[in-house]
Amino acid sequence: MKKWQCVVCGWVYDEELGCPEEGLAPGTRWEDVPDDWECPDCGVGKEDFEMIEIA
């Protein structure tokens, strides 16, 4: 599973944990996150995230 970090605010999306409060179940891969999804902390889109770790 991979982790993606918002380059604007530093919020991290962990594929293993998902983001249930945003409707993303644990295990949701980054490529399966909707293209119109926005960072829950600062509101930027997926294009402003970078992969930070492969586990």
PQR file with spaces between the fields and no chain letter, atoms N, CA, C, O and H, PARSE charges and radii, in Angstrom:
ATOM       1  N    MET     1       0.840   -1.175    0.000 -0.4000 1.5000
ATOM       2  CA   MET     1       0.000    0.000    0.000 -0.0000 2.0000
ATOM       3  C    MET     1       0.893    1.249    0.000  0.5500 1.7000
ATOM       4  O    MET     1       2.031    1.225    0.468 -0.5500 1.4000
ATOM       5  N    LYS     2       0.343    2.318   -0.533 -0.4000 1.5000
ATOM       6  CA   LYS     2       1.116    3.542   -0.692 -0.0000 2.0000
ATOM       7  C    LYS     2       0.526    4.662    0.158  0.5500 1.7000
ATOM       8  O    LYS     2      -0.623    4.603    0.597 -0.5500 1.4000
ATOM       9  H    LYS     2      -0.581    2.337   -0.913  0.4000 1.0000
ATOM      10  N    LYS     3       1.344    5.675    0.372 -0.4000 1.5000
ATOM      11  CA   LYS     3       0.894    6.880    1.061 -0.0000 2.0000
ATOM      12  C    LYS     3       1.122    8.070    0.141  0.5500 1.7000
ATOM      13  O    LYS     3       2.113    8.134   -0.587 -0.5500 1.4000
ATOM      14  H    LYS     3       2.277    5.723    0.015  0.4000 1.0000
ATOM      15  N    TRP     4       0.202    8.992    0.188 -0.4000 1.5000
ATOM      16  CA   TRP     4       0.282   10.190   -0.642 -0.0000 2.0000
ATOM      17  C    TRP     4       0.167   11.403    0.262  0.5500 1.7000
ATOM      18  O    TRP     4      -0.679   11.440    1.155 -0.5500 1.4000
ATOM      19  H    TRP     4      -0.603    8.940    0.779  0.4000 1.0000
ATOM      20  N    GLN     5       1.019   12.398    0.032 -0.4000 1.5000
ATOM      21  CA   GLN     5       1.033   13.579    0.879 -0.0000 2.0000
ATOM      22  C    GLN     5       0.657   14.817    0.085  0.5500 1.7000
ATOM      23  O    GLN     5       1.134   15.029   -1.030 -0.5500 1.4000
ATOM      24  H    GLN     5       1.706   12.368   -0.694  0.4000 1.0000
ATOM      25  N    CYS     6      -0.206   15.631    0.677 -0.4000 1.5000
ATOM      26  CA   CYS     6      -0.567   16.905    0.073 -0.0000 2.0000
ATOM      27  C    CYS     6       0.655   17.827    0.125  0.5500 1.7000
ATOM      28  O    CYS     6       1.227   18.045    1.193 -0.5500 1.4000
ATOM      29  H    CYS     6      -0.594   15.459    1.583  0.4000 1.0000
ATOM      30  N    VAL     7       1.048   18.362   -1.023 -0.4000 1.5000
ATOM      31  CA   VAL     7       2.232   19.217   -1.057 -0.0000 2.0000
ATOM      32  C    VAL     7       1.922   20.618   -0.516  0.5500 1.7000
ATOM      33  O    VAL     7       2.837   21.400   -0.259 -0.5500 1.4000
ATOM      34  H    VAL     7       0.583   18.185   -1.890  0.4000 1.0000
ATOM      35  N    VAL     8       0.647   20.929   -0.344 -0.4000 1.5000
ATOM      36  CA   VAL     8       0.262   22.252    0.156 -0.0000 2.0000
ATOM      37  C    VAL     8       0.242   22.279    1.678  0.5500 1.7000
ATOM      38  O    VAL     8       0.825   23.174    2.290 -0.5500 1.4000
ATOM      39  H    VAL     8      -0.096   20.293   -0.553  0.4000 1.0000
ATOM      40  N    CYS     9      -0.442   21.278    2.312 -0.4000 1.5000
ATOM      41  CA   CYS     9      -0.614   21.336    3.769 -0.0000 2.0000
ATOM      42  C    CYS     9       0.029   20.179    4.518  0.5500 1.7000
ATOM      43  O    CYS     9       0.123   20.223    5.744 -0.5500 1.4000
ATOM      44  H    CYS     9      -0.916   20.550    1.815  0.4000 1.0000
ATOM      45  N    GLY    10       0.477   19.140    3.808 -0.4000 1.5000
ATOM      46  CA   GLY    10       1.150   18.028    4.459 -0.0000 2.0000
ATOM      47  C    GLY    10       0.234   16.902    4.911  0.5500 1.7000
ATOM      48  O    GLY    10       0.714   15.922    5.481 -0.5500 1.4000
ATOM      49  H    GLY    10       0.401   19.104    2.812  0.4000 1.0000
ATOM      50  N    TRP    11      -1.066   17.009    4.677 -0.4000 1.5000
ATOM      51  CA   TRP    11      -1.991   15.936    5.051 -0.0000 2.0000
ATOM      52  C    TRP    11      -1.620   14.683    4.276  0.5500 1.7000
ATOM      53  O    TRP    11      -1.252   14.772    3.104 -0.5500 1.4000
ATOM      54  H    TRP    11      -1.456   17.805    4.214  0.4000 1.0000
ATOM      55  N    VAL    12      -1.711   13.510    4.908 -0.4000 1.5000
ATOM      56  CA   VAL    12      -1.292   12.257    4.289 -0.0000 2.0000
ATOM      57  C    VAL    12      -2.488   11.338    4.078  0.5500 1.7000
ATOM      58  O    VAL    12      -3.270   11.095    4.997 -0.5500 1.4000
ATOM      59  H    VAL    12      -2.010   13.438    5.860  0.4000 1.0000
ATOM      60  N    TYR    13      -2.618   10.829    2.848 -0.4000 1.5000
ATOM      61  CA   TYR    13      -3.599    9.795    2.553 -0.0000 2.0000
ATOM      62  C    TYR    13      -2.883    8.460    2.546  0.5500 1.7000
ATOM      63  O    TYR    13      -1.959    8.253    1.759 -0.5500 1.4000
ATOM      64  H    TYR    13      -1.982   11.027    2.102  0.4000 1.0000
ATOM      65  N    ASP    14      -3.299    7.555    3.412 -0.4000 1.5000
ATOM      66  CA   ASP    14      -2.727    6.217    3.521 -0.0000 2.0000
ATOM      67  C    ASP    14      -3.728    5.237    2.920  0.5500 1.7000
ATOM      68  O    ASP    14      -4.843    5.091    3.421 -0.5500 1.4000
ATOM      69  H    ASP    14      -4.050    7.723    4.051  0.4000 1.0000
ATOM      70  N    GLU    15      -3.321    4.561    1.837 -0.4000 1.5000
ATOM      71  CA   GLU    15      -4.247    3.636    1.179 -0.0000 2.0000
ATOM      72  C    GLU    15      -4.728    2.552    2.137  0.5500 1.7000
ATOM      73  O    GLU    15      -5.879    2.126    2.051 -0.5500 1.4000
ATOM      74  H    GLU    15      -2.415    4.678    1.430  0.4000 1.0000
ATOM      75  N    GLU    16      -3.878    2.104    3.038 -0.4000 1.5000
ATOM      76  CA   GLU    16      -4.251    1.052    3.983 -0.0000 2.0000
ATOM      77  C    GLU    16      -5.370    1.509    4.909  0.5500 1.7000
ATOM      78  O    GLU    16      -6.266    0.730    5.236 -0.5500 1.4000
ATOM      79  H    GLU    16      -2.942    2.450    3.108  0.4000 1.0000
ATOM      80  N    LEU    17      -5.323    2.767    5.332 -0.4000 1.5000
ATOM      81  CA   LEU    17      -6.312    3.297    6.271 -0.0000 2.0000
ATOM      82  C    LEU    17      -7.514    3.914    5.567  0.5500 1.7000
ATOM      83  O    LEU    17      -8.596    4.009    6.146 -0.5500 1.4000
ATOM      84  H    LEU    17      -4.595    3.400    5.066  0.4000 1.0000
ATOM      85  N    GLY    18      -7.324    4.335    4.310 -0.4000 1.5000
ATOM      86  CA   GLY    18      -8.389    5.049    3.617 -0.0000 2.0000
ATOM      87  C    GLY    18      -8.683    6.363    4.325  0.5500 1.7000
ATOM      88  O    GLY    18      -7.828    6.909    5.022 -0.5500 1.4000
ATOM      89  H    GLY    18      -6.445    4.258    3.840  0.4000 1.0000
ATOM      90  N    CYS    19      -9.887    6.860    4.141 -0.4000 1.5000
ATOM      91  CA   CYS    19     -10.324    8.097    4.795 -0.0000 2.0000
ATOM      92  C    CYS    19     -11.846    7.978    4.978  0.5500 1.7000
ATOM      93  O    CYS    19     -12.624    8.625    4.277 -0.5500 1.4000
ATOM      94  H    CYS    19     -10.582    6.417    3.574  0.4000 1.0000
ATOM      95  N    PRO    20     -12.252    7.121    5.955 -0.5600 1.5000
ATOM      96  CA   PRO    20     -13.690    6.837    6.119  0.2800 2.0000
ATOM      97  C    PRO    20     -14.547    8.085    6.304  0.5500 1.7000
ATOM      98  O    PRO    20     -15.686    8.124    5.840 -0.5500 1.4000
ATOM      99  N    GLU    21     -14.018    9.096    6.970 -0.4000 1.5000
ATOM     100  CA   GLU    21     -14.801   10.326    7.165 -0.0000 2.0000
ATOM     101  C    GLU    21     -15.055   11.071    5.859  0.5500 1.7000
ATOM     102  O    GLU    21     -15.930   11.933    5.789 -0.5500 1.4000
ATOM     103  H    GLU    21     -13.093    9.065    7.347  0.4000 1.0000
ATOM     104  N    GLU    22     -14.274   10.729    4.810 -0.4000 1.5000
ATOM     105  CA   GLU    22     -14.471   11.315    3.485 -0.0000 2.0000
ATOM     106  C    GLU    22     -15.091   10.304    2.518  0.5500 1.7000
ATOM     107  O    GLU    22     -15.170   10.558    1.316 -0.5500 1.4000
ATOM     108  H    GLU    22     -13.563   10.029    4.867  0.4000 1.0000
ATOM     109  N    GLY    23     -15.533    9.149    3.049 -0.4000 1.5000
ATOM     110  CA   GLY    23     -16.181    8.146    2.223 -0.0000 2.0000
ATOM     111  C    GLY    23     -15.233    7.202    1.506  0.5500 1.7000
ATOM     112  O    GLY    23     -15.647    6.514    0.573 -0.5500 1.4000
ATOM     113  H    GLY    23     -15.469    8.943    4.026  0.4000 1.0000
ATOM     114  N    LEU    24     -13.964    7.150    1.917 -0.4000 1.5000
ATOM     115  CA   LEU    24     -12.983    6.265    1.288 -0.0000 2.0000
ATOM     116  C    LEU    24     -12.652    5.137    2.259  0.5500 1.7000
ATOM     117  O    LEU    24     -11.983    5.359    3.269 -0.5500 1.4000
ATOM     118  H    LEU    24     -13.627    7.709    2.675  0.4000 1.0000
ATOM     119  N    ALA    25     -13.114    3.939    1.959 -0.4000 1.5000
ATOM     120  CA   ALA    25     -12.931    2.797    2.842 -0.0000 2.0000
ATOM     121  C    ALA    25     -11.453    2.419    2.948  0.5500 1.7000
ATOM     122  O    ALA    25     -10.681    2.671    2.023 -0.5500 1.4000
ATOM     123  H    ALA    25     -13.657    3.759    1.139  0.4000 1.0000
ATOM     124  N    PRO    26     -11.052    1.807    4.086 -0.5600 1.5000
ATOM     125  CA   PRO    26      -9.681    1.301    4.185  0.2800 2.0000
ATOM     126  C    PRO    26      -9.363    0.384    3.021  0.5500 1.7000
ATOM     127  O    PRO    26     -10.183   -0.449    2.633 -0.5500 1.4000
ATOM     128  N    GLY    27      -8.169    0.539    2.464 -0.4000 1.5000
ATOM     129  CA   GLY    27      -7.761   -0.274    1.326 -0.0000 2.0000
ATOM     130  C    GLY    27      -8.053    0.364   -0.021  0.5500 1.7000
ATOM     131  O    GLY    27      -7.728   -0.216   -1.057 -0.5500 1.4000
ATOM     132  H    GLY    27      -7.503    1.215    2.780  0.4000 1.0000
ATOM     133  N    THR    28      -8.657    1.545   -0.031 -0.4000 1.5000
ATOM     134  CA   THR    28      -8.935    2.229   -1.298 -0.0000 2.0000
ATOM     135  C    THR    28      -7.637    2.741   -1.901  0.5500 1.7000
ATOM     136  O    THR    28      -6.948    3.572   -1.310 -0.5500 1.4000
ATOM     137  H    THR    28      -8.920    2.017    0.810  0.4000 1.0000
ATOM     138  N    ARG    29      -7.310    2.230   -3.095 -0.4000 1.5000
ATOM     139  CA   ARG    29      -6.069    2.654   -3.751 -0.0000 2.0000
ATOM     140  C    ARG    29      -6.223    4.067   -4.291  0.5500 1.7000
ATOM     141  O    ARG    29      -7.324    4.515   -4.612 -0.5500 1.4000
ATOM     142  H    ARG    29      -7.870    1.555   -3.576  0.4000 1.0000
ATOM     143  N    TRP    30      -5.092    4.757   -4.384 -0.4000 1.5000
ATOM     144  CA   TRP    30      -5.099    6.157   -4.824 -0.0000 2.0000
ATOM     145  C    TRP    30      -5.778    6.315   -6.176  0.5500 1.7000
ATOM     146  O    TRP    30      -6.534    7.262   -6.390 -0.5500 1.4000
ATOM     147  H    TRP    30      -4.197    4.393   -4.124  0.4000 1.0000
ATOM     148  N    GLU    31      -5.505    5.379   -7.092 -0.4000 1.5000
ATOM     149  CA   GLU    31      -6.093    5.477   -8.427 -0.0000 2.0000
ATOM     150  C    GLU    31      -7.613    5.276   -8.412  0.5500 1.7000
ATOM     151  O    GLU    31      -8.299    5.614   -9.376 -0.5500 1.4000
ATOM     152  H    GLU    31      -4.890    4.610   -6.917  0.4000 1.0000
ATOM     153  N    ASP    32      -8.135    4.719   -7.299 -0.4000 1.5000
ATOM     154  CA   ASP    32      -9.579    4.539   -7.179 -0.0000 2.0000
ATOM     155  C    ASP    32     -10.260    5.700   -6.450  0.5500 1.7000
ATOM     156  O    ASP    32     -11.487    5.744   -6.370 -0.5500 1.4000
ATOM     157  H    ASP    32      -7.578    4.444   -6.516  0.4000 1.0000
ATOM     158  N    VAL    33      -9.472    6.638   -5.918 -0.4000 1.5000
ATOM     159  CA   VAL    33     -10.037    7.838   -5.299 -0.0000 2.0000
ATOM     160  C    VAL    33     -10.589    8.714   -6.429  0.5500 1.7000
ATOM     161  O    VAL    33      -9.895    8.951   -7.417 -0.5500 1.4000
ATOM     162  H    VAL    33      -8.474    6.602   -5.982  0.4000 1.0000
ATOM     163  N    PRO    34     -11.829    9.196   -6.294 -0.5600 1.5000
ATOM     164  CA   PRO    34     -12.421    9.998   -7.383  0.2800 2.0000
ATOM     165  C    PRO    34     -11.538   11.188   -7.774  0.5500 1.7000
ATOM     166  O    PRO    34     -10.890   11.801   -6.925 -0.5500 1.4000
ATOM     167  N    ASP    35     -11.525   11.502   -9.070 -0.4000 1.5000
ATOM     168  CA   ASP    35     -10.693   12.602   -9.557 -0.0000 2.0000
ATOM     169  C    ASP    35     -11.094   13.943   -8.970  0.5500 1.7000
ATOM     170  O    ASP    35     -10.274   14.859   -8.898 -0.5500 1.4000
ATOM     171  H    ASP    35     -12.051   11.005   -9.760  0.4000 1.0000
ATOM     172  N    ASP    36     -12.352   14.068   -8.546 -0.4000 1.5000
ATOM     173  CA   ASP    36     -12.798   15.344   -7.987 -0.0000 2.0000
ATOM     174  C    ASP    36     -12.676   15.400   -6.464  0.5500 1.7000
ATOM     175  O    ASP    36     -13.147   16.344   -5.830 -0.5500 1.4000
ATOM     176  H    ASP    36     -13.018   13.323   -8.605  0.4000 1.0000
ATOM     177  N    TRP    37     -12.040   14.380   -5.885 -0.4000 1.5000
ATOM     178  CA   TRP    37     -11.807   14.363   -4.438 -0.0000 2.0000
ATOM     179  C    TRP    37     -10.872   15.513   -4.069  0.5500 1.7000
ATOM     180  O    TRP    37      -9.980   15.869   -4.838 -0.5500 1.4000
ATOM     181  H    TRP    37     -11.657   13.613   -6.400  0.4000 1.0000
ATOM     182  N    GLU    38     -11.084   16.089   -2.886 -0.4000 1.5000
ATOM     183  CA   GLU    38     -10.251   17.206   -2.433 -0.0000 2.0000
ATOM     184  C    GLU    38      -9.648   16.905   -1.073  0.5500 1.7000
ATOM     185  O    GLU    38     -10.243   16.190   -0.266 -0.5500 1.4000
ATOM     186  H    GLU    38     -11.809   15.799   -2.260  0.4000 1.0000
ATOM     187  N    CYS    39      -8.473   17.449   -0.823 -0.4000 1.5000
ATOM     188  CA   CYS    39      -7.803   17.301    0.465 -0.0000 2.0000
ATOM     189  C    CYS    39      -8.745   17.781    1.575  0.5500 1.7000
ATOM     190  O    CYS    39      -9.265   18.895    1.504 -0.5500 1.4000
ATOM     191  H    CYS    39      -7.991   18.030   -1.479  0.4000 1.0000
ATOM     192  N    PRO    40      -8.970   16.938    2.609 -0.5600 1.5000
ATOM     193  CA   PRO    40      -9.897   17.335    3.678  0.2800 2.0000
ATOM     194  C    PRO    40      -9.386   18.498    4.528  0.5500 1.7000
ATOM     195  O    PRO    40     -10.172   19.141    5.224 -0.5500 1.4000
ATOM     196  N    ASP    41      -8.103   18.775    4.484 -0.4000 1.5000
ATOM     197  CA   ASP    41      -7.562   19.878    5.293 -0.0000 2.0000
ATOM     198  C    ASP    41      -7.530   21.206    4.541  0.5500 1.7000
ATOM     199  O    ASP    41      -7.889   22.240    5.104 -0.5500 1.4000
ATOM     200  H    ASP    41      -7.464   18.253    3.919  0.4000 1.0000
ATOM     201  N    CYS    42      -7.100   21.193    3.263 -0.4000 1.5000
ATOM     202  CA   CYS    42      -6.918   22.475    2.578 -0.0000 2.0000
ATOM     203  C    CYS    42      -7.738   22.608    1.287  0.5500 1.7000
ATOM     204  O    CYS    42      -7.827   23.702    0.729 -0.5500 1.4000
ATOM     205  H    CYS    42      -6.808   20.353    2.806  0.4000 1.0000
ATOM     206  N    GLY    43      -8.338   21.509    0.807 -0.4000 1.5000
ATOM     207  CA   GLY    43      -9.256   21.597   -0.320 -0.0000 2.0000
ATOM     208  C    GLY    43      -8.629   21.542   -1.700  0.5500 1.7000
ATOM     209  O    GLY    43      -9.329   21.756   -2.690 -0.5500 1.4000
ATOM     210  H    GLY    43      -8.266   20.621    1.260  0.4000 1.0000
ATOM     211  N    VAL    44      -7.326   21.261   -1.807 -0.4000 1.5000
ATOM     212  CA   VAL    44      -6.735   21.145   -3.141 -0.0000 2.0000
ATOM     213  C    VAL    44      -7.084   19.782   -3.731  0.5500 1.7000
ATOM     214  O    VAL    44      -7.520   18.892   -3.002 -0.5500 1.4000
ATOM     215  H    VAL    44      -6.757   21.087   -1.003  0.4000 1.0000
ATOM     216  N    GLY    45      -6.901   19.604   -5.035 -0.4000 1.5000
ATOM     217  CA   GLY    45      -7.246   18.366   -5.709 -0.0000 2.0000
ATOM     218  C    GLY    45      -6.134   17.332   -5.664  0.5500 1.7000
ATOM     219  O    GLY    45      -5.052   17.586   -5.134 -0.5500 1.4000
ATOM     220  H    GLY    45      -6.546   20.327   -5.628  0.4000 1.0000
ATOM     221  N    LYS    46      -6.417   16.148   -6.236 -0.4000 1.5000
ATOM     222  CA   LYS    46      -5.454   15.044   -6.244 -0.0000 2.0000
ATOM     223  C    LYS    46      -4.135   15.408   -6.899  0.5500 1.7000
ATOM     224  O    LYS    46      -3.093   14.860   -6.539 -0.5500 1.4000
ATOM     225  H    LYS    46      -7.296   15.942   -6.667  0.4000 1.0000
ATOM     226  N    GLU    47      -4.167   16.337   -7.867 -0.4000 1.5000
ATOM     227  CA   GLU    47      -2.947   16.687   -8.578 -0.0000 2.0000
ATOM     228  C    GLU    47      -1.905   17.341   -7.672  0.5500 1.7000
ATOM     229  O    GLU    47      -0.739   17.459   -8.048 -0.5500 1.4000
ATOM     230  H    GLU    47      -5.013   16.782   -8.159  0.4000 1.0000
ATOM     231  N    ASP    48      -2.325   17.765   -6.480 -0.4000 1.5000
ATOM     232  CA   ASP    48      -1.390   18.395   -5.551 -0.0000 2.0000
ATOM     233  C    ASP    48      -0.887   17.430   -4.482  0.5500 1.7000
ATOM     234  O    ASP    48      -0.401   17.854   -3.433 -0.5500 1.4000
ATOM     235  H    ASP    48      -3.272   17.669   -6.174  0.4000 1.0000
ATOM     236  N    PHE    49      -1.006   16.124   -4.755 -0.4000 1.5000
ATOM     237  CA   PHE    49      -0.476   15.101   -3.855 -0.0000 2.0000
ATOM     238  C    PHE    49       0.706   14.417   -4.512  0.5500 1.7000
ATOM     239  O    PHE    49       0.751   14.274   -5.733 -0.5500 1.4000
ATOM     240  H    PHE    49      -1.401   15.780   -5.607  0.4000 1.0000
ATOM     241  N    GLU    50       1.681   13.988   -3.684 -0.4000 1.5000
ATOM     242  CA   GLU    50       2.830   13.244   -4.167 -0.0000 2.0000
ATOM     243  C    GLU    50       2.976   11.980   -3.341  0.5500 1.7000
ATOM     244  O    GLU    50       2.704   11.981   -2.141 -0.5500 1.4000
ATOM     245  H    GLU    50       1.644   14.105   -2.691  0.4000 1.0000
ATOM     246  N    MET    51       3.410   10.890   -3.990 -0.4000 1.5000
ATOM     247  CA   MET    51       3.649    9.655   -3.266 -0.0000 2.0000
ATOM     248  C    MET    51       4.867    9.845   -2.375  0.5500 1.7000
ATOM     249  O    MET    51       5.896   10.335   -2.840 -0.5500 1.4000
ATOM     250  H    MET    51       3.631   10.889   -4.965  0.4000 1.0000
ATOM     251  N    ILE    52       4.771    9.468   -1.103 -0.4000 1.5000
ATOM     252  CA   ILE    52       5.881    9.654   -0.180 -0.0000 2.0000
ATOM     253  C    ILE    52       6.472    8.348    0.307  0.5500 1.7000
ATOM     254  O    ILE    52       7.565    8.351    0.874 -0.5500 1.4000
ATOM     255  H    ILE    52       3.935    9.070   -0.726  0.4000 1.0000
ATOM     256  N    GLU    53       5.785    7.224    0.104 -0.4000 1.5000
ATOM     257  CA   GLU    53       6.291    5.977    0.644 -0.0000 2.0000
ATOM     258  C    GLU    53       5.613    4.806   -0.033  0.5500 1.7000
ATOM     259  O    GLU    53       4.419    4.850   -0.330 -0.5500 1.4000
ATOM     260  H    GLU    53       4.897    7.222   -0.357  0.4000 1.0000
ATOM     261  N    ILE    54       6.382    3.760   -0.273 -0.4000 1.5000
ATOM     262  CA   ILE    54       5.810    2.502   -0.735 -0.0000 2.0000
ATOM     263  C    ILE    54       6.130    1.469    0.319  0.5500 1.7000
ATOM     264  O    ILE    54       7.297    1.219    0.618 -0.5500 1.4000
ATOM     265  H    ILE    54       7.352    3.724   -0.032  0.4000 1.0000
ATOM     266  N    ALA    55       5.109    0.875    0.878 -0.4000 1.5000
ATOM     267  CA   ALA    55       5.306   -0.103    1.953 -0.0000 2.0000
ATOM     268  C    ALA    55       4.952   -1.482    1.477  0.5500 1.7000
ATOM     269  O    ALA    55       5.053   -2.443    2.240 -0.5500 1.4000
ATOM     270  H    ALA    55       4.160    1.078    0.636  0.4000 1.0000
